[in-house]
Amino acid sequence: MDPVLLALTQKQLDHITRQMGWVMMKTARSPIFSQSHDFSCFIGDADGAVVAQADGIPIHTGSGGFALRALKQAFGGDIADGDVFLSNDPYLAGNNHLADWTMMRPVFVEGMLFGFSCNRAHQSDIGGGVAGTYNAAAREIFHEGVRIPPLRIAQKEVVREDILRLLLANTRCPDLLVGDLHAMLGSTRIGAERLASLARDLGSKQAQRLFPNLLDYAERRMQFEIEQLRPGRYSGVDVSDHDCFAAANIRIEVSLTVERERLVFDFSGCSPQIAGFKNSPLANTSSAVYLAVATFLDQSLPRNEGAYRAIQIIAPEGTIVNARSPAPVGFTTTHPAHEIITACWQALSGAAPDRSCAGWGKSLHPVSAGSTRQGNIFVLYHWLGYPAAGAVAERDGFNVLGTVNTLGGLVLPNVEDLELAYPVEIRRQEFRTDGGGPGRMRGGTGIHYEARQLVPTETTFRDEASRRPSGSGVMGGQAGAVASIRCCAADGTLVQTPAYGTLRCGPMDISIESAGGGGWGDPGERNPEAVRRDVIDELVSMDAARTIYQVVLSSDMSNVDYEATHRERSKRRFTTTTLEEIAQWELSRQEPTPANDERSSWRPSPFRSH
């Protein structure tokens, strides 16, 4: 096919997935959909390969093809126009975890199966041992909620009421679930209509060639990108220190082989699957690997499964990255997805160090469930206490962006809307001081978040971030701050919270300091003016500016003392600049620049020490 037509069509497919996402947000009932955007939309071809996935959460869509192929295997040729299918099971249906439900609508053109319009979305509650989908006490997947193999939820465009009744009987929040399911149905309907229209515009002959050509083009692009990497074998490792029941030494270790036009990720060195719900099914592991590669290489690469053909994943069954049923996997999209992504980034950095990304903070935020004063059940995710991102070569880490598996795709909810929807008061939400890992580019600071829960709740804790730094520094950068959590009852009594577990609590205050992201590069190379701005914004303390960044400020923080700064930096053999360069930069900064640009404008002379 004509390459211009191919590129335009890929953009059109991506836009269709965004339209599907808009429908989800505008028609959903739960805040998880309408505010936080914890869903993804994608398009598959007739064989079950994902060809477009522009909208959503990266950890969702990278494994969308697993669900489609499980559907094809389950139903074979028994797929008709007007059908809609649903699944959530990681072992039976190629999904990540039970909370994420995948809806798949076949698209027929001239009587032939052309593709699938799909979405995957996190449900507010799916039954299981605790409200809110995260059962930290689960030892089997059966403890985590309703399991849905590939099933037909609609036939001839009519929802099957028997299936709907079954699903609604297995949730604590049926009003939310029924509204969100109809939002998912509407989203796939819009996608199917747009996809069929595109096929008709192309004509039957061009339409039949479209998806194979898109996948082949993405594969060639990926192979070209791999050829730019330094061939060889590299390794990466990240760890977890808790199996949800006791302290443990859990290793996610990957060996990467960069070959001509191919990447091989070998997880044979990983720990065995564990007792708790931090195991990963193969679909989730694959999605995490694809996420790591996609963010490391050229961002213009097409996001479809053609690109994944150049990636081989070796994940031995029975390990934490390819767990056997019935191992629980409820937390898998966050942990061990975080550790898989981090280990892969480390390994990839060996082949291209300048592209390395500092570590992101790990998660700590709890989930609370209870009843409002009107008697309605609610599930509140404390997403406002999310961790920070690591820095990269060209910019600081985002101060609060969510866990690495979302890459910012999960939107932090509006405080006022949150207080209207739930019996909670948000008392504080501000950036931490000295939370970000020091570096030439500073890691994200993390958040100081305080919430007052006004009614009794059942609160589930999932603490992966308070025992050791998680946002590691790279290229001479330092680690971000450790997270912390503190809960107090209404009378001021301190509530002892478990690392993993659920507590029945009365009204209480929750205070979280989320984990900071790692820094990139030597902090002694950081733009002194950027340090001054950080001090003014209370992201960095005066003490840290002097002792870590070796930047001396005037007492009122109005100016940088460049001569004193030069002397401080010279003492420690940090990379720095000459006084002439500082003076030249000082003159240039008199020209106003956008707030987001001043930090990347500082370019110290490389590898100069004094």
SULFEN-V311548 format. One record per backbone hydrogen bond with DSSP energy under -0.5 kcal/mol. CO is the residue of the C=O (numbers start at 1). NH is the residue of the N-H. E is the energy in kcal/mol with one decimal. If there is no record, write none. Layout:
{{CO;NH;E} {CO;NH;E}}
This chain:
{{2;6;-2.4} {3;7;-2.4} {4;8;-2.5} {5;9;-2.4} {6;10;-2.2} {7;11;-2.0} {8;12;-2.0} {9;13;-2.6} {10;14;-2.4} {11;15;-2.2} {12;16;-1.9} {13;17;-1.8} {14;18;-1.6} {15;19;-2.4} {16;20;-2.3} {17;21;-1.8} {18;22;-2.3} {19;23;-2.0} {20;24;-1.9} {21;25;-2.4} {22;26;-2.4} {23;27;-1.6} {24;28;-1.6} {30;33;-0.9} {30;34;-2.5} {31;35;-2.0} {31;36;-2.4} {32;38;-2.4} {33;37;-0.9} {36;411;-2.0} {37;39;-2.1} {38;122;-2.3} {40;120;-2.6} {41;55;-0.6} {42;118;-2.5} {43;51;-3.1} {43;52;-1.4} {44;116;-2.6} {45;48;-1.6} {49;45;-2.6} {50;305;-2.9} {52;43;-2.5} {54;56;-0.5} {55;41;-2.3} {56;58;-0.5} {57;60;-1.7} {57;61;-1.4} {58;62;-1.6} {60;63;-1.1} {61;64;-1.5} {63;66;-0.9} {63;67;-1.1} {64;68;-1.9} {65;69;-2.6} {66;70;-1.9} {67;71;-2.0} {68;72;-2.4} {69;73;-2.3} {70;74;-2.2} {71;75;-2.5} {72;76;-2.3} {75;78;-2.8} {77;79;-1.7} {80;83;-2.0} {82;157;-2.7} {84;153;-2.1} {84;154;-1.8} {85;104;-2.7} {86;151;-2.2} {87;102;-3.2} {89;93;-1.5} {89;95;-1.5} {97;100;-1.3} {99;101;-0.7} {99;123;-2.5} {101;103;-0.5} {101;121;-2.2} {102;87;-1.6} {103;119;-2.0} {104;85;-2.9} {104;106;-0.5} {105;117;-2.8} {106;108;-0.5} {107;114;-3.4} {107;115;-1.4} {109;112;-1.7} {112;109;-2.7} {114;46;-0.8} {115;107;-3.1} {116;44;-2.2} {116;118;-0.6} {117;105;-2.6} {118;42;-2.3} {119;103;-2.9} {120;40;-2.6} {121;101;-2.8} {121;123;-0.5} {126;146;-2.3} {127;126;-0.6} {130;133;-0.8} {133;135;-0.7} {134;136;-1.0} {135;138;-1.8} {140;143;-1.6} {141;144;-1.8} {143;129;-2.2} {147;149;-0.6} {148;88;-2.6} {148;89;-1.8} {151;86;-2.6} {151;153;-0.7} {153;160;-3.0} {154;84;-1.9} {155;158;-1.6} {158;155;-2.5} {159;161;-0.8} {160;164;-2.2} {161;165;-2.5} {162;166;-1.8} {163;167;-2.3} {164;168;-2.6} {165;169;-1.6} {167;170;-1.3} {168;171;-0.9} {173;177;-2.4} {174;178;-2.6} {175;179;-1.4} {176;180;-2.5} {177;181;-2.7} {178;182;-1.7} {179;183;-1.7} {180;184;-2.3} {181;185;-2.4} {182;186;-2.5} {183;187;-2.2} {184;188;-2.2} {185;189;-2.0} {186;190;-2.2} {187;191;-2.3} {188;192;-2.5} {189;193;-2.4} {190;194;-2.4} {191;195;-2.4} {192;196;-2.5} {193;197;-2.0} {194;198;-2.1} {195;199;-2.1} {196;200;-2.2} {197;201;-2.2} {198;202;-1.9} {199;203;-1.6} {203;207;-2.9} {204;208;-2.0} {205;209;-1.1} {206;210;-1.0} {207;210;-0.5} {207;211;-0.7} {209;213;-1.9} {210;214;-2.4} {211;215;-2.5} {212;216;-2.4} {213;217;-2.5} {214;218;-2.1} {215;219;-2.0} {216;220;-2.2} {217;221;-2.4} {218;222;-2.4} {219;223;-2.5} {220;224;-2.2} {221;225;-2.1} {222;226;-2.4} {223;227;-1.8} {224;228;-0.7} {225;228;-1.0} {226;229;-1.6} {229;231;-0.6} {232;258;-3.1} {234;256;-3.7} {236;254;-2.7} {238;252;-3.0} {240;250;-2.6} {241;248;-1.7} {243;276;-0.7} {246;243;-2.4} {248;250;-0.7} {249;251;-0.5} {250;240;-2.2} {251;253;-0.7} {251;271;-2.3} {252;238;-1.9} {254;236;-2.0} {254;256;-0.5} {255;266;-2.7} {256;234;-3.0} {256;258;-0.6} {257;259;-0.8} {257;264;-2.1} {258;232;-1.5} {259;261;-0.6} {259;262;-1.3} {262;259;-2.7} {263;265;-0.5} {263;312;-3.1} {264;257;-2.3} {264;266;-0.6} {265;267;-0.6} {265;314;-3.2} {266;255;-2.4} {267;270;-1.9} {271;320;-2.6} {277;331;-2.6} {280;323;-1.9} {281;285;-2.2} {282;286;-2.8} {283;287;-2.1} {284;288;-2.3} {285;289;-2.3} {286;290;-2.6} {287;291;-2.3} {288;292;-2.2} {289;293;-2.4} {290;294;-2.9} {291;295;-2.0} {292;296;-1.1} {293;297;-2.0} {298;301;-1.6} {302;304;-1.3} {304;307;-1.1} {304;308;-0.7} {305;309;-0.7} {306;309;-1.0} {307;310;-1.1} {308;311;-2.1} {310;263;-2.5} {312;265;-3.1} {313;315;-0.6} {314;267;-3.3} {316;319;-1.5} {318;273;-2.5} {319;322;-1.7} {320;280;-2.1} {322;318;-2.7} {322;319;-0.5} {324;327;-2.2} {326;141;-2.4} {328;279;-0.9} {329;332;-2.0} {331;334;-1.5} {331;335;-2.8} {332;337;-1.4} {334;338;-2.4} {336;340;-2.6} {337;341;-2.7} {338;342;-2.6} {339;343;-2.4} {340;344;-2.3} {341;345;-2.7} {342;346;-2.3} {343;347;-2.2} {344;348;-2.9} {345;349;-2.3} {346;350;-0.9} {347;350;-0.9} {347;351;-0.6} {348;351;-1.2} {348;352;-0.9} {351;230;-1.6} {352;355;-2.0} {353;356;-1.7} {359;518;-3.0} {362;515;-0.6} {363;464;-2.1} {364;462;-0.6} {366;382;-2.0} {367;460;-3.1} {368;380;-3.9} {369;458;-3.1} {370;378;-2.7} {372;375;-2.0} {376;372;-2.9} {378;370;-1.8} {379;381;-0.6} {380;368;-2.9} {380;382;-0.5} {381;383;-2.1} {382;385;-1.4} {383;386;-1.3} {387;401;-1.6} {387;402;-1.5} {388;361;-2.5} {389;444;-2.7} {391;358;-2.8} {392;395;-0.8} {395;392;-2.1} {398;389;-2.4} {399;446;-1.7} {403;406;-1.9} {403;407;-1.1} {405;59;-1.4} {406;409;-2.4} {409;411;-0.7} {414;418;-2.3} {415;419;-2.3} {416;420;-1.6} {417;421;-2.1} {418;422;-2.0} {422;424;-2.1} {423;454;-2.3} {423;455;-0.5} {425;427;-0.9} {425;452;-3.2} {428;450;-2.5} {430;448;-3.6} {435;481;-3.1} {437;443;-2.7} {438;478;-3.1} {440;442;-0.5} {441;520;-2.7} {442;397;-2.8} {444;517;-2.4} {446;432;-1.9} {447;449;-0.7} {447;514;-2.6} {448;430;-2.0} {449;512;-3.4} {450;427;-2.0} {450;428;-1.7} {451;453;-0.6} {451;510;-3.2} {452;425;-2.2} {452;454;-0.6} {453;508;-0.9} {456;371;-0.5} {457;459;-0.6} {457;505;-3.0} {458;369;-1.5} {458;460;-0.5} {459;503;-2.6} {460;367;-2.0} {461;501;-1.6} {462;464;-0.8} {465;483;-2.0} {470;472;-1.5} {471;480;-2.6} {472;359;-3.0} {474;477;-2.0} {474;521;-2.5} {478;519;-2.8} {481;516;-2.0} {484;513;-2.5} {486;511;-2.8} {487;495;-3.2} {488;509;-2.9} {489;492;-2.3} {493;489;-3.2} {494;496;-0.6} {495;487;-0.6} {495;497;-0.6} {499;463;-3.1} {501;461;-3.3} {503;459;-2.7} {503;505;-0.7} {505;457;-2.3} {507;490;-1.2} {508;453;-3.1} {509;488;-2.1} {510;451;-2.6} {511;486;-2.5} {512;449;-3.2} {512;514;-0.6} {513;484;-2.2} {515;388;-2.3} {517;437;-3.3} {518;391;-2.4} {519;474;-2.2} {519;521;-0.5} {520;440;-0.6} {520;441;-2.5} {522;525;-2.1} {523;526;-1.4} {527;530;-0.5} {527;531;-1.9} {528;532;-2.3} {529;533;-2.5} {530;534;-2.2} {531;535;-2.3} {532;536;-2.5} {533;537;-2.4} {534;539;-2.8} {534;540;-1.3} {535;538;-1.3} {539;434;-2.8} {541;545;-2.3} {542;546;-1.8} {543;547;-3.0} {544;548;-2.3} {544;549;-1.8} {545;551;-3.1} {551;553;-0.5} {552;561;-3.0} {554;557;-2.0} {559;554;-2.4} {560;562;-1.2} {561;565;-2.4} {562;566;-2.5} {563;567;-2.0} {564;568;-2.5} {565;569;-2.5} {566;570;-2.0} {567;571;-1.3} {568;572;-0.6} {569;572;-0.6} {569;574;-1.4} {570;573;-1.0} {578;582;-2.2} {579;583;-2.8} {580;584;-2.4} {581;585;-2.5} {582;586;-2.7} {583;587;-2.0} {584;588;-2.0} {585;589;-1.9} {587;590;-1.3} {588;591;-1.5} {594;597;-1.8} {594;598;-0.9} {597;601;-0.9} {599;602;-0.7} {601;603;-0.6} {605;608;-0.9} {607;609;-0.6} {608;576;-1.2}}
